[in-house]
Amino acid sequence: MRPLADRVALVTGASGGIGSAIARAYAEAGATVVLNGTRREKLEALAEEIAGARLVVGGKGPDLDAVAEDHPA
């Protein structure tokens, strides 16, 4: 049984040891995994290993001031 089928898991820090292990565990449980991290080579290798994984490579987080300006309260 795949308890996370039809679910999406966003894993930040997936280019590191703990993050990649978490990504693998979510994939084994049936989730579609979205990988995020700063080391492109490691993310690409992990994405090839996990069938159906999506890849998002980032550095720093979003510019929260710009987001706040675009979406005022």
One Martini backbone bead per residue (centre of mass of N, CA, C, O) as a GRO file, in nm:
protein
   73
    1MET     BB    1   0.098   0.035   0.019
    2ARG     BB    2   0.033   0.394  -0.067
    3PRO     BB    3  -0.030   0.653   0.150
    4LEU     BB    4   0.080   0.904  -0.066
    5ALA     BB    5  -0.103   0.896  -0.280
    6ASP     BB    6  -0.185   1.194  -0.434
    7ARG     BB    7   0.074   1.339  -0.325
    8VAL     BB    8   0.273   1.625  -0.220
    9ALA     BB    9   0.633   1.669  -0.168
   10LEU     BB   10   0.824   1.918  -0.015
   11VAL     BB   11   1.186   1.921  -0.029
   12THR     BB   12   1.405   2.069   0.163
   13GLY     BB   13   1.736   1.994   0.139
   14ALA     BB   14   1.781   1.752  -0.086
   15SER     BB   15   2.111   1.780  -0.119
   16GLY     BB   16   2.116   1.634   0.143
   17GLY     BB   17   2.107   1.375   0.354
   18ILE     BB   18   1.829   1.410   0.495
   19GLY     BB   19   1.664   1.516   0.253
   20SER     BB   20   1.708   1.268   0.068
   21ALA     BB   21   1.582   1.061   0.261
   22ILE     BB   22   1.303   1.189   0.270
   23ALA     BB   23   1.244   1.176  -0.032
   24ARG     BB   24   1.256   0.868  -0.053
   25ALA     BB   25   1.031   0.807   0.151
   26TYR     BB   26   0.803   0.951   0.003
   27ALA     BB   27   0.826   0.789  -0.258
   28GLU     BB   28   0.774   0.507  -0.129
   29ALA     BB   29   0.478   0.622  -0.028
   30GLY     BB   30   0.377   0.779  -0.322
   31ALA     BB   31   0.487   1.048  -0.366
   32THR     BB   32   0.527   1.347  -0.505
   33VAL     BB   33   0.845   1.493  -0.561
   34VAL     BB   34   0.990   1.798  -0.447
   35LEU     BB   35   1.300   1.943  -0.517
   36ASN     BB   36   1.513   2.131  -0.288
   37GLY     BB   37   1.813   2.333  -0.347
   38THR     BB   38   2.170   2.426  -0.403
   39ARG     BB   39   2.269   2.142  -0.542
   40ARG     BB   40   2.229   2.050  -0.852
   41GLU     BB   41   2.375   1.778  -0.892
   42LYS     BB   42   2.232   1.630  -0.656
   43LEU     BB   43   1.941   1.677  -0.752
   44GLU     BB   44   1.964   1.537  -1.027
   45ALA     BB   45   2.040   1.258  -0.917
   46LEU     BB   46   1.784   1.223  -0.743
   47ALA     BB   47   1.576   1.258  -0.973
   48GLU     BB   48   1.670   1.001  -1.125
   49GLU     BB   49   1.605   0.802  -0.885
   50ILE     BB   50   1.322   0.945  -0.871
   51ALA     BB   51   1.032   0.877  -0.982
   52GLY     BB   52   0.871   1.180  -1.075
   53ALA     BB   53   1.047   1.397  -1.000
   54ARG     BB   54   1.091   1.727  -0.901
   55LEU     BB   55   1.276   2.036  -0.987
   56VAL     BB   56   1.419   2.281  -0.753
   57VAL     BB   57   1.642   2.549  -0.781
   58GLY     BB   58   1.809   2.716  -0.512
   59GLY     BB   59   1.888   2.954  -0.282
   60LYS     BB   60   1.756   3.179  -0.171
   61GLY     BB   61   1.500   3.306  -0.065
   62PRO     BB   62   1.257   3.502  -0.081
   63ASP     BB   63   1.151   3.827  -0.132
   64LEU     BB   64   0.947   3.944   0.108
   65ASP     BB   65   0.913   4.242   0.030
   66ALA     BB   66   0.809   4.192  -0.259
   67VAL     BB   67   0.569   4.020  -0.182
   68ALA     BB   68   0.428   4.234  -0.004
   69GLU     BB   69   0.392   4.443  -0.236
   70ASP     BB   70   0.217   4.243  -0.422
   71HIS     BB   71   0.057   4.160  -0.124
   72PRO     BB   72  -0.137   4.334   0.033
   73ALA     BB   73  -0.334   4.351   0.330
   0.00000   0.00000   0.00000
